[in-house]
Amino acid sequence: MSQSIIDSQLLTRRGRYLAILRLGTPILVGQVGQIVVGFVDSAMVGHYSTDALAAASFVNNIFNIAILMCLGFTYGLTPLIGALYSKARNEDIGATLRRAIRLNFLFSMVVTLAMGVVYLNLGNLGQPEHLLPLIRPYFLIYLASVAAIAVFQTFAQTSYAVNASMMPMWVVLACNIVNICGNYLLIYGNMGLPELGLTGAGIATFAARWLSVAVIVSVFVFARRYRPYRSTVLRPGSYGIRTGEIFRTSLPVSMQMGLETASFSIAAMMAGWLGANQLAAFQIFVIIGSLGFCVYYGMAAAMSVLVANASSCRDAERHMRAIAGSGYVIILALAAVACTVFLSLGTHLIGIFTDDEAVIVMTASMIVPLVIYQLGDATQINFANALRGTANVMPMVWIAFFSYVVVGIPVTYVMAFVFGWGIVGIALSFSVSLFTAGALFLLTFMRTTRRRS
């Protein structure tokens, strides 16, 4: 992409909105597709049994740390590829992708080993004893698909960075259908297959994740759109961004997302201390809340790519701020829609997942806290991604550590147990950490773009 093309996209407010929406809508659709699968998955498991839903809640929240650390590690690739794309350095893009595939696979192996250690200590995490026979096989199946997420997202982030966001969307949606069909067949034992319950849901997810890898690699190998980058992917050479630079950009983003997710996962453990019903209610709360997160992320990811593209523009810092501001307006509008949906349809959404009246009542009490934290979530997602687009990612680590560990985890414990607010206190505590993170990401982004001027 030439300098003039970048400038023409970003000079006007309307052009910025259109550029973000054009690139972000396929990402958003893919994210919503993932949420729909999460809804269907949890609904099928929840109607199978409340214990299965509680076990799924625990495993999903523990694995969210591993999965989002792997996702975050791939997100560090986006500004690097985006900057190369804006300069039409196609051979460098292919060589950088080659190194990123290798690096992300190795990182996923490290994460898998760490989660293996967690598996060996499941009995020491304070969960209800009767859930452990459900948790263990589901945990192992999830463990076997961590690498698939890392490899798929490496290709997906490269596609986003070269403004080709439609292809990953279609792959995700197709594999989501496979996942849902697998759930139908294996959870309940339909069409002559064995009734596997929660384990069946895990097998369906495993199959869909590895299928997505096979499909996206095949598209990259055979599609004409990716021909300019293929020549150097398999040819060793001196082109592209070095492995060390990819690592330095990727690790802080991974740590930031891991720390954020860890605060939610520790909150899930605290919910488990309150009881199996509270844990099931927390799972439903997280799934409904993730609808907002993933929708916001779709637009924020597009904004991040455009911020990275703008790094080669004249008057780059002004363009970066303008793009981030336009992205924030879009995400705030989406947050307003999400809040309206949560308030008006919250009880109906909860009923999708369970028939257990006690769980429904508990989850309904968490809807208002869910609405309160949407502004903080939207703010931290927007400006964390804007900062990622500048490639100044090291501050993301200390911001995440302070907001989610130093502030978030103690506040969760105090609100839930010291104040005696229980599951509602856990839900309310997220507002504190998310608003803190949002404010710090905003200030750091403004400082970063001012320093570039």
LOMAR-705535 format. One line per 10 residues: for each residue x, z negated, y negated of C-alpha. Coordinates in steps of 0.001 Angstrom, whole numbers, plus 524288, in hexadecimal, padded with zeros to 5 digits. Layout:
// residues N
X:Z:Y | ...;
This chain:
// residues 453
80000:80000:80000 | 8057E:803AD:7F2D6 | 806FE:7FB63:7E6D6 | 7FC36:802B4:7DF8A | 7F267:800FC:7EA9A | 7F48F:7F25B:7EAC6 | 7F308:7F175:7DC0A | 7E667:7F959:7DBF3 | 7E05E:7F045:7E608 | 7E3DD:7E3DD:7DEEF;
7E2CF:7E6D4:7D075 | 7D42D:7E44A:7CF1C | 7CBBF:7D8F6:7D375 | 7C26E:7E238:7DA59 | 7CDC5:7E8BF:7E157 | 7D2D3:7DB96:7E612 | 7C585:7D77B:7EB26 | 7C3CD:7E46C:7F23B | 7D17B:7E3FC:7F805 | 7CF79:7D627:7FD37;
7C1F2:7D945:80287 | 7C64E:7E60B:808BB | 7D1C2:7DFCE:80FBC | 7CB56:7D2A6:8121C | 7BE0E:7D6AE:81769 | 7C337:7DB49:824BA | 7CB42:7CED0:825CE | 7BF2D:7C6E8:8222D | 7B6DB:7CE0E:82C41 | 7C11A:7CB4B:836A2;
7C168:7BD00:832B5 | 7B295:7BC03:8330A | 7B303:7C25F:84071 | 7BC13:7B785:844E4 | 7B2B1:7AD74:83F66 | 7A744:7B3B3:8466F | 7AEEB:7B290:8531D | 7B1AE:7A44E:84FDA | 7A333:7A235:84D57 | 79F31:7A8D3:85A03;
7AA04:7A237:861C2 | 7A658:794A6:85D00 | 797C6:79758:85E45 | 7994E:79B95:86C6F | 7A227:79019:86F94 | 7998B:78691:867FD | 78D53:78ABA:86F41 | 794D3:789AB:87C00 | 797B2:77B3F:8794A | 79AF4:771FE:86E25;
7A70D:76D67:8757E | 7ABE5:77B6E:87675 | 7A9E5:77D15:867C7 | 7B139:77071:864FB | 7BC82:774A6:86DCA | 7BCD8:78200:86743 | 7BD0F:77B43:85A01 | 7C901:77358:85DA0 | 7D09B:77EBE:86385 | 7CCED:78841:858B4;
7D106:77ED7:84E12 | 7DDEC:77BD0:854C9 | 7E09A:78A3E:85703 | 7DCE5:78DA9:84923 | 7EA0F:787E3:84553 | 7F14E:790E9:84EAA | 7E918:79CD5:84B96 | 7E9B8:79B65:83CE0 | 7F84D:798B5:83D43 | 7F9DD:7A59C:84482;
7F0B6:7AC50:83AED | 7F805:7A68E:82F71 | 804DC:7AB56:834FE | 7FF7A:7B938:83545 | 7FA01:7B7BF:82777 | 807CE:7B685:82243 | 809AA:7C4BF:8261F | 7FF18:7C9C2:81CE4 | 8063C:7C8A2:80FC6 | 81295:7CE69:815AB;
80BBE:7DA4F:81B66 | 8032B:7DB69:80F4F | 80F08:7DC47:80665 | 81524:7E6BF:80F31 | 8085D:7EE5D:80F7E | 80761:7EE87:800B9 | 814BC:7F540:80093 | 81151:7FEC3:80BB9 | 81C76:7F99D:81436 | 81608:7FD96:82108;
8220F:7FCB5:829B7 | 8249C:7EF02:824BE | 81695:7EB42:82806 | 81849:7EF90:83627 | 82533:7E872:837BB | 81FB0:7DC2A:83176 | 81412:7DC99:83ABA | 81D60:7DD92:84650 | 8246B:7D132:8423E | 8179C:7CA5E:83F05;
811F7:7CD0C:84C90 | 81DCE:7C6FB:852FF | 81E1F:7BB6B:849B5 | 80F97:7B87C:84A9A | 80FA6:7B928:8596D | 81AF6:7AF8B:85A0D | 81403:7A694:8506E | 807B5:7A6FA:858C4 | 80FC7:7A2D1:8648C | 814DD:79700:85D16;
806EC:79376:8593D | 8026F:7953D:86750 | 80CF0:78BDF:86C1F | 808FA:781DC:861D9 | 7FAC2:782DB:86603 | 7FF28:7812E:87413 | 804A1:773F2:87038 | 7F76C:77099:86A32 | 7F0DE:77452:8770B | 7F962:76AC4:87E83;
7F4CE:75FEA:8755B | 7E642:762E4:874AA | 7E2FB:755E8:87AED | 7E994:74E90:86FCE | 7E1DB:75491:8648C | 7D65D:74B3C:8650A | 7CBE8:754CA:8697D | 7C079:750BF:8723E | 7C562:74FF7:88042 | 7BA23:757D0:885EF;
7BDAA:76393:87D64 | 7CB8C:7652A:882A6 | 7C7BA:76D0F:88EDC | 7C129:776D4:885AC | 7CC09:776AF:87B98 | 7D7A1:77940:884AE | 7D458:786B9:88A7F | 7CF00:78BA3:87D79 | 7DB90:78742:876CB | 7E435:78E8A:88091;
7DC9E:79B44:87F23 | 7DDCE:79A86:87058 | 7EC45:797CF:871D5 | 7EE21:7A4C9:878DA | 7E8B2:7ACB3:86D70 | 7F0AF:7A74C:8620C | 7FA94:7B273:862F2 | 7EF8E:7BC7C:8629D | 7EB1F:7B75D:85567 | 7F8E5:7B849:84FD0;
7FB45:7C639:85470 | 7EDEF:7CB3E:8503C | 7EEFE:7C530:842C9 | 7FC9A:7CAD9:840AB | 7F6E0:7D87E:841EA | 7EAA3:7D4B7:83A4E | 7F236:7CF29:82EBC | 7FA8F:7DB66:82E54 | 7EE2F:7E39C:82DCB | 7E8B8:7DB4C:822C7;
7F565:7DC76:81B24 | 7F512:7EB5E:81BCF | 7E6D4:7EB43:81741 | 7E175:7EF00:824AD | 7D859:7E390:826FF | 7CD9F:7EAFA:82E43 | 7D4DF:7EC65:83B2D | 7D70A:7DDD9:83E00 | 7C8E1:7DB5A:83A54 | 7C3C1:7E4B2:844B9;
7CD01:7DF38:84EFB | 7C88E:7D153:84C00 | 7BA23:7D4E4:84C61 | 7BB71:7DC44:85941 | 7C2C7:7D125:85FC1 | 7B8F1:7C761:85A6D | 7AE5B:7CE9B:861E6 | 7B6A9:7CD7D:86E2A | 7B810:7BEE2:86B93 | 7A972:7BCC4:86A0B;
7A65F:7C49A:8764B | 7B093:7BCDA:87DBB | 7AA45:7B039:87924 | 79CF9:7B4C3:87DDC | 7A256:7B839:88B2B | 7AB7B:7ACC6:88D8E | 7A595:7A0D5:886E2 | 7988C:7A1C4:88DDA | 79C86:7A9D3:899C8 | 79464:7B5EB:896F5;
7949A:7C2B1:89ECF | 799E0:7BC21:8AAEE | 7A5F1:7B63C:8A47B | 7A94B:7A7C5:8A61C | 7A3CB:79DD4:89C86 | 7B01B:798B7:895E4 | 7AAA3:79208:889C6 | 7B4F6:78EF1:87F95 | 7BFBC:794B5:8881C | 7B840:7A195:88843;
7B811:7A1B1:87969 | 7C6C9:79FD3:87976 | 7C8E3:7AB18:882F5 | 7C084:7B424:87A91 | 7C869:7B0A2:86E76 | 7D53A:7B2B5:875BF | 7D107:7C047:87A41 | 7CC4C:7C45B:86CBF | 7D8DC:7C005:86601 | 7E1F0:7C76E:86F12;
7D904:7D34E:86EA2 | 7DA35:7D348:85FCB | 7E907:7D3FC:86128 | 7E838:7DF91:86A6F | 7DEE4:7E6D4:8616B | 7E61E:7E4AB:85493 | 7F341:7E86F:85A9B | 7ED0E:7F4C6:86035 | 7E764:7F866:85300 | 7F489:7F66C:84C7A;
7FB52:7FED5:856C1 | 7F1AB:80A26:8569F | 7EABE:80A55:8495A | 7EF86:813FB:83F1C | 7EDB6:809DC:83451 | 7F953:801FF:83974 | 8027A:80D62:83C44 | 80B10:80AEF:83032 | 80E9A:7FD62:83566 | 81031:8003D:843EC;
81D62:806E6:84373 | 82508:7FA90:84050 | 81D0B:7F0AA:84806 | 82418:7F3C7:854B4 | 83105:7F82E:84EC6 | 83ADF:7ED79:84BA6 | 84161:7EF47:83E99 | 84481:7E960:83182 | 8378F:7ECDC:82B08 | 82D8F:7E34E:8263D;
82D02:7D505:8230D | 835EA:7CC72:82B10 | 830CD:7C2BD:834FD | 835CF:7B724:82D2F | 82E1D:7BB1C:8211E | 821B4:7BD00:82919 | 823BE:7AF78:82EE1 | 825FD:7A932:8218A | 8197C:7AF39:81C49 | 8113F:7ACAD:82864;
814C7:79EB6:82C03 | 80FE6:79824:81F78 | 802B9:79F0C:82086 | 801D3:79AE8:82EC2 | 804FC:78CDA:82B4B | 7FB17:78CD2:82039 | 7F025:79195:828FE | 7F478:788AE:83408 | 7F423:77CB6:82B51 | 7E6B3:78033:8261E;
7E178:7823E:833C7 | 7E810:775E4:838B1 | 7E020:76DF0:82F0B | 7D399:773BE:834BD | 7D869:771BE:842A6 | 7DBD3:76383:84019 | 7CE5D:76211:83A14 | 7C8D3:76785:846D5 | 7D02A:75D08:84E5D | 7CA80:752C4:84541;
7BD00:7587B:847CB | 7BFDB:756EF:8564D | 7C2D9:7488E:853FE | 7B506:74743:84EB9 | 7AF29:74D1F:85B24 | 7ABEF:759B0:86277 | 79FF7:75C9F:85A0A | 7A7E3:75B29:84D98 | 7B248:7642D:85330 | 7A800:76E64:85691;
7A229:76D22:848E1 | 7AFA2:76ED6:842E5 | 7B1AB:77B4C:84AD7 | 7A50C:7810F:84588 | 7A8D3:77CD7:837B3 | 7B612:7838D:838EB | 7B042:79021:83E5A | 7A61C:79113:83382 | 7B077:78DCD:82955 | 7B99C:79820:82EB9;
7AF9D:7A251:82AA9 | 7B368:79F9F:81C98 | 7C1F6:79EB2:81F80 | 7C2B3:7ABC1:82678 | 7BA7E:7B2F0:81C72 | 7C307:7ADCF:81165 | 7CF43:7B110:818FE | 7CB2F:7BF52:81ABF | 7CB57:7C18E:80C1C | 7D709:7B8B6:809BC;
7DF1D:7C04A:813AD | 7DC05:7CCFB:80CA3 | 7DF75:7C6C1:7FFA8 | 7EC65:7C227:80573 | 7EFDE:7D010:80990 | 7ECFC:7D52F:7FBEA | 7F512:7CA54:7F5BF | 80052:7CE8A:7FE89 | 7FE27:7DCD6:7FAE6 | 7FE63:7D90C:7EC89;
80C05:7D34C:7EDCB | 811A1:7E0E2:7EB5F | 808F4:7E3AC:7DF93 | 80CDD:7E37C:7D178 | 808A7:7D67B:7CB81 | 8075E:7D138:7D959 | 8044F:7C317:7D5EF | 7F88E:7C6E7:7CD9F | 7F334:7CF73:7D880 | 7F52E:7C49B:7E284;
7ED79:7BAE6:7DA64 | 7E2C2:7C4C1:7D7B3 | 7E155:7C802:7E622 | 7E0FB:7B99C:7E9E6 | 7D6BF:7B6FF:7DF69 | 7CE42:7C23C:7E40D | 7CF76:7BD79:7F1FF | 7CB66:7AFD4:7EDC7 | 7BF06:7B4E3:7E740 | 7BB37:7BC1F:7F3A7;
7BE14:7B056:7FC47 | 7B670:7A719:7F367 | 7AAC2:7B03A:7F467 | 7AC10:7AFF8:80332 | 7ACFC:7A113:802C7 | 7A046:7A06F:7FB26 | 799B2:7A8CA:80589 | 79F5F:7A04F:81063 | 79A6C:793D1:809F0 | 78CD6:799A8:808A3;
78CDA:79D5B:81708 | 79199:78FE8:81B47 | 78754:788C6:8133E | 77BD9:79186:816AA | 77EE7:794C8:824D6 | 787A5:78984:82909 | 77E20:78310:83263 | 77AB4:7902F:83872 | 7891A:79345:83A82 | 78B3E:78616:84107;
77FFF:788A9:84A62 | 7870D:794B2:84F71 | 79187:78C45:855B0 | 78A62:78105:85C12 | 77D30:77B79:85FE6 | 78256:76D80:85F7A | 77A75:766B0:854CF | 784F3:75C73:8521E | 78F51:766F7:84FFC | 78622:76ED2:8473D;
7837E:76300:83E86 | 791F8:75FA8:83D79 | 795CA:76D96:839F6 | 78AD6:76ECD:82FF9 | 79052:762E3:828E7 | 79D09:76A84:826E8 | 79713:77650:81FF3 | 79839:770BD:8121E | 7A6AC:76D1F:813F7 | 7A8AB:77AE8:81940;
7A2F7:780BF:80CD7 | 7AB13:777CB:80422 | 7B819:77C38:80998 | 7B564:78AEC:8087D | 7BAE6:78BCE:7FAA7 | 7C76D:78504:7FEBA | 7C886:78D95:80ACB | 7C647:79A0B:802FE | 7D063:795FD:7F8D7 | 7DB0E:7925D:80271;
7D8EF:79EBE:80A92 | 7D97C:7A795:7FEAC | 7E5A7:7A209:7F864 | 7ECE8:79F68:8051B | 7EB59:7ADDD:80822 | 7EF14:7B1AE:7FA50 | 7FB6E:7A99E:7FBAB | 7FDFA:7AFF4:808DA | 7FD1C:7BD44:8025D | 80816:7B9A0:7F90D;
810C0:7B61F:804D6 | 813C5:7A8F9:7FE55 | 80EEB:7A1A7:80A3A | 8178B:79592:80B30 | 80F03:78D60:801F9 | 8039B:78F7D:80B4A | 809CD:785FF:814EF | 80AD3:77A38:80C01 | 7FD72:77CFA:80618 | 7F75A:77D40:813A5;
7FEC6:7712F:81810 | 7FAB3:76961:80C27 | 7EC86:76E05:80BF0 | 7E946:76D9D:81A60 | 7F26D:76357:82007 | 7F5AF:759CD:81518 | 7E821:75A79:80EE3 | 7DED0:7607A:818CD | 7E115:75901:82575 | 7E114:74B48:81F74;
7D4EE:74E7D:81779 | 7CE17:75335:823DA | 7D11D:74672:82ADA | 7CD3E:73E00:81F41 | 7C047:744ED:81D0B | 7BCBC:74525:82B7B | 7C100:73796:82FD7 | 7C48A:72EDB:82447 | 7B8A9:732B9:81C2F | 7B0A8:733CC:828AD;
7AB16:74129:8254A | 7ADDD:7468A:832E2 | 7AC64:75519:83511 | 7A75A:7574C:82728 | 7B3A5:750DB:821E0 | 7BC05:75A36:829C6 | 7B4A1:765C3:82404 | 7B58C:76083:81615 | 7C42E:75E40:8171B | 7C706:76CCE:817ED;
7C2D1:76E9E:809C9 | 7CDE7:765D5:80535 | 7D8B6:76D17:80C68 | 7D378:77ABE:8099E | 7D1A5:77869:7FB02 | 7DF59:77294:7FA57 | 7E528:77E65:8013E | 7DD75:78801:7F8F0 | 7E23A:78200:7EC39 | 7F06D:781D2:7F0B1;
7F032:78FD3:7F5D7 | 7EA5B:79469:7E8EF | 7F4A5:78D6C:7E0CE | 7FFBA:79273:7E95F | 7FAC3:7A075:7E8DA | 7F9F3:79FE8:7DA06 | 807B1:79A57:7D953 | 80CE5:7A4B6:7E2A5 | 80743:7B026:7DB28 | 80BAA:7AA51:7CE36;
8198F:7A947:7D37D | 81953:7B7CF:7D6C7 | 81641:7BBAE:7C8CD;
